[in-house]
C-alpha cells in the first residue's frame, strides 16, 4: 500500500527532520567529495557522453521557461529552479553532472540551478539488489510557490509515475524555502548551517499546509468509495483526482468496477452526456483553477490536466468558455 504525502510527512519526514537532519542532507555540486557525504551515501562517476542542447524556445517542452539546457542522450537537464529531492522509500542512484549519488531512504539532495540532473519524468533506477521500486519527493521553488510531487519508480518502467502533484502558495512557506535553498547552495559553511537550521521549520510548515488542505492538489488518488455520492458525483470526483492520466472508456470502466458496455450506458443514462464530455468538463474545470491561481504556462497547465496537445486544449477551452486561456487568466487577475 502506497503512503500518501500526508502520511510520509507525519510518519517519516517530520521524524527525520527532528533527528540528525544535517546528516541526511546532500548539497549537490560538480566537485562533490566522498569524504563530505553523509553516512551510508557513496559516490561513483558516470561520464556524460551526449551533447548539451541549449533551450532557445523556452516554451516548447512543458513549462520550459525554467529550462536552461537539455542533455537528451544522457537524459539530464539543467534548470533555473532550485530543487530538493527526498528519498521516501528504497534506495536510488541519482546523477548530478558526472557524479552519481547512491543514497537511501531518509536522504535529501539539494540541487542548485544549472547543474545537470535527471528530469523527474525519467527513471531513477532503484539502487539496492533485489529492490524493484522506490519513491522520491520533489520540491521545486517557483517564483511565488512551491511545486511538489512524488515519483514512484519501478525497475521495469522507462518513466516514473507522478502522483500527488501539488502547488503550495503560502507566502511564508515559499519565502522560507527560497531562503534555505539559496543559503544551502552557497559555498560557505555558516550559510549551510543556517540553511540546515531552517529546513526542519520548513518541513513543519509544509506539513501544516498539507494537513489543513491549503494547497492546489494535482494528485492521482485511488477511486473514491462513498455511498452518499451518486454515480455522476463519484465519476467526477474520481476523474478530478486522476486528472493527468490518459483515459479510455475501457480503462475508466475497469477502475469504476464496470464492464465497458455497463459503464457507457450508465454514464449516458445518469448524466445525459458521453464519457468524453464529462472528462473534458472535469479537465477544463481544473484548468480554470490553475489559470486563476498558479503561474504555470498555458502549455504546462494543458499537460497537467491531461492534454498532450496544447493547441487542442486552447481550441477546446475557447469553444467551451468563449475565451482563450490567456483571456480567462487575465479576467481572473482583474477580478
KASULQUI-V668267 format. One record per residue. OMEGA is omega as a letter, one per 30 degrees, with the letter a starting at -180 (999 if undefined). D_FIRST is the distance of its C-alpha to the first C-alpha in Angstrom with 2 decimals. Layout:
omega:OMEGA d_first:D_FIRST
omega:OMEGA d_first:D_FIRST
//
This chain:
omega:l d_first:0.00
omega:l d_first:3.82
omega:l d_first:6.50
omega:l d_first:9.53
omega:l d_first:12.90
omega:l d_first:14.15
omega:a d_first:11.56
omega:l d_first:12.44
omega:a d_first:16.04
omega:a d_first:16.21
omega:a d_first:14.32
omega:a d_first:15.41
omega:a d_first:17.94
omega:l d_first:20.32
omega:l d_first:20.54
omega:a d_first:21.18
omega:a d_first:23.77
omega:a d_first:25.58
omega:l d_first:26.06
omega:l d_first:27.85
omega:a d_first:26.50
omega:a d_first:29.61
omega:a d_first:28.60
omega:a d_first:25.33
omega:l d_first:26.97
omega:l d_first:28.57
omega:a d_first:31.12
omega:l d_first:31.47
omega:l d_first:35.02
omega:a d_first:37.13
omega:l d_first:38.73
omega:l d_first:35.86
omega:l d_first:36.89
omega:a d_first:34.97
omega:a d_first:36.81
omega:a d_first:35.31
omega:l d_first:31.65
omega:l d_first:29.48
omega:l d_first:28.86
omega:l d_first:26.46
omega:l d_first:27.10
omega:l d_first:29.44
omega:l d_first:31.20
omega:a d_first:32.40
omega:l d_first:34.46
omega:a d_first:33.82
omega:l d_first:36.88
omega:a d_first:36.63
omega:a d_first:38.67
omega:a d_first:38.54
omega:l d_first:40.57
omega:a d_first:39.81
omega:l d_first:40.02
omega:l d_first:40.98
omega:a d_first:39.39
omega:l d_first:42.49
omega:a d_first:41.21
omega:a d_first:38.76
omega:a d_first:37.09
omega:a d_first:36.68
omega:l d_first:33.04
omega:a d_first:30.52
omega:a d_first:31.69
omega:l d_first:34.05
omega:a d_first:36.27
omega:a d_first:34.03
omega:l d_first:34.52
omega:a d_first:37.48
omega:l d_first:37.19
omega:l d_first:35.06
omega:a d_first:35.04
omega:a d_first:34.03
omega:a d_first:34.60
omega:a d_first:32.58
omega:l d_first:29.82
omega:l d_first:30.50
omega:l d_first:31.82
omega:a d_first:33.73
omega:l d_first:33.13
omega:a d_first:35.13
omega:l d_first:32.14
omega:a d_first:30.87
omega:l d_first:27.20
omega:l d_first:24.77
omega:l d_first:21.86
omega:l d_first:19.35
omega:a d_first:17.12
omega:l d_first:13.82
omega:l d_first:12.34
omega:l d_first:14.31
omega:a d_first:17.99
omega:l d_first:19.92
omega:a d_first:23.47
omega:a d_first:24.59
omega:l d_first:28.13
omega:a d_first:30.58
omega:l d_first:34.07
omega:l d_first:35.00
omega:l d_first:32.87
omega:l d_first:29.33
omega:l d_first:27.29
omega:a d_first:25.12
omega:a d_first:22.80
omega:a d_first:19.53
omega:l d_first:16.96
omega:l d_first:18.90
omega:l d_first:21.66
omega:a d_first:22.94
omega:l d_first:25.39
omega:a d_first:28.04
omega:l d_first:29.59
omega:l d_first:33.13
omega:l d_first:34.47
omega:a d_first:36.15
omega:a d_first:34.27
omega:l d_first:32.87
omega:a d_first:29.09
omega:l d_first:26.41
omega:a d_first:25.80
omega:l d_first:22.17
omega:l d_first:22.02
omega:a d_first:23.02
omega:l d_first:20.86
omega:a d_first:20.63
omega:l d_first:20.27
omega:a d_first:18.04
omega:a d_first:20.81
omega:l d_first:20.12
omega:l d_first:21.31
omega:a d_first:18.78
omega:a d_first:16.03
omega:l d_first:14.64
omega:l d_first:12.71
omega:l d_first:12.83
omega:a d_first:12.48
omega:l d_first:15.73
omega:l d_first:16.93
omega:l d_first:20.25
omega:a d_first:22.81
omega:l d_first:26.08
omega:l d_first:29.32
omega:a d_first:31.16
omega:a d_first:34.54
omega:a d_first:33.57
omega:l d_first:29.80
omega:l d_first:26.69
omega:a d_first:24.38
omega:l d_first:20.76
omega:l d_first:17.66
omega:l d_first:14.67
omega:l d_first:15.11
omega:a d_first:12.38
omega:l d_first:14.70
omega:a d_first:14.65
omega:a d_first:17.71
omega:a d_first:18.81
omega:l d_first:18.81
omega:a d_first:21.87
omega:l d_first:20.37
omega:l d_first:17.31
omega:l d_first:15.20
omega:l d_first:16.00
omega:l d_first:13.96
omega:l d_first:14.92
omega:a d_first:18.52
omega:l d_first:20.63
omega:a d_first:24.29
omega:a d_first:25.47
omega:l d_first:29.18
omega:a d_first:30.20
omega:a d_first:33.44
omega:l d_first:33.16
omega:a d_first:29.64
omega:a d_first:30.88
omega:l d_first:34.12
omega:l d_first:32.53
omega:l d_first:30.16
omega:a d_first:33.24
omega:a d_first:35.32
omega:l d_first:32.92
omega:l d_first:32.09
omega:l d_first:35.78
omega:a d_first:36.79
omega:a d_first:34.18
omega:l d_first:35.60
omega:a d_first:39.18
omega:a d_first:40.86
omega:a d_first:41.82
omega:a d_first:40.64
omega:l d_first:41.26
omega:a d_first:39.42
omega:l d_first:36.29
omega:l d_first:36.53
omega:l d_first:36.87
omega:a d_first:33.78
omega:l d_first:31.70
omega:a d_first:32.99
omega:a d_first:31.86
omega:l d_first:28.31
omega:l d_first:26.92
omega:l d_first:28.77
omega:l d_first:27.23
omega:l d_first:23.66
omega:a d_first:24.66
omega:l d_first:26.24
omega:l d_first:23.40
omega:l d_first:20.95
omega:l d_first:23.53
omega:a d_first:23.67
omega:a d_first:19.95
omega:a d_first:20.07
omega:l d_first:23.14
omega:a d_first:22.11
omega:l d_first:25.03
omega:l d_first:23.94
omega:a d_first:23.89
omega:l d_first:20.36
omega:a d_first:19.82
omega:l d_first:16.09
omega:a d_first:14.16
omega:l d_first:12.19
omega:a d_first:11.20
omega:a d_first:14.28
omega:l d_first:15.82
omega:a d_first:16.79
omega:a d_first:19.94
omega:a d_first:22.93
omega:a d_first:25.28
omega:l d_first:24.94
omega:a d_first:27.06
omega:a d_first:26.00
omega:l d_first:27.27
omega:l d_first:25.55
omega:a d_first:22.15
omega:a d_first:22.88
omega:l d_first:24.06
omega:l d_first:21.20
omega:a d_first:18.74
omega:l d_first:20.97
omega:a d_first:21.43
omega:l d_first:17.77
omega:a d_first:17.58
omega:a d_first:21.16
omega:a d_first:21.19
omega:l d_first:20.00
omega:a d_first:22.76
omega:l d_first:23.18
omega:l d_first:25.21
omega:a d_first:26.04
omega:a d_first:24.47
omega:l d_first:21.06
omega:l d_first:21.17
omega:a d_first:22.42
omega:a d_first:19.66
omega:l d_first:16.95
omega:l d_first:19.19
omega:l d_first:19.46
omega:l d_first:23.17
omega:a d_first:25.52
omega:a d_first:27.14
omega:l d_first:30.40
omega:a d_first:29.01
omega:a d_first:27.02
omega:l d_first:30.10
omega:a d_first:32.41
omega:l d_first:30.32
omega:a d_first:29.91
omega:a d_first:33.68
omega:a d_first:34.67
omega:l d_first:32.67
omega:a d_first:33.00
omega:a d_first:36.18
omega:l d_first:34.57
omega:l d_first:32.91
omega:a d_first:29.28
omega:l d_first:30.50
omega:l d_first:32.46
omega:a d_first:29.53
omega:l d_first:27.33
omega:l d_first:30.22
omega:l d_first:30.80
omega:a d_first:27.24
omega:l d_first:27.44
omega:l d_first:30.89
omega:l d_first:29.90
omega:l d_first:27.27
omega:l d_first:29.87
omega:l d_first:32.39
omega:a d_first:30.19
omega:l d_first:29.69
omega:a d_first:33.38
omega:a d_first:34.42
omega:a d_first:32.11
omega:l d_first:31.29
omega:l d_first:33.51
omega:l d_first:31.65
omega:l d_first:34.03
omega:l d_first:34.34
omega:a d_first:33.18
omega:a d_first:29.97
omega:l d_first:29.36
omega:a d_first:30.07
omega:a d_first:27.36
omega:a d_first:24.80
omega:l d_first:25.39
omega:l d_first:25.27
omega:a d_first:28.91
omega:l d_first:29.60
omega:a d_first:33.34
omega:l d_first:34.49
omega:l d_first:37.90
omega:l d_first:36.48
omega:l d_first:34.47
omega:l d_first:37.74
omega:a d_first:39.72
omega:a d_first:37.25
omega:a d_first:36.99
omega:a d_first:40.81
omega:a d_first:41.26
omega:a d_first:39.02
omega:a d_first:40.08
omega:l d_first:43.54
omega:l d_first:42.60
omega:l d_first:41.25
omega:l d_first:38.06
omega:l d_first:40.41
omega:l d_first:42.68
omega:l d_first:39.85
omega:l d_first:38.64
omega:l d_first:42.24
omega:l d_first:42.66
omega:a d_first:39.60
omega:a d_first:41.09
omega:l d_first:44.47
omega:999 d_first:43.11
//
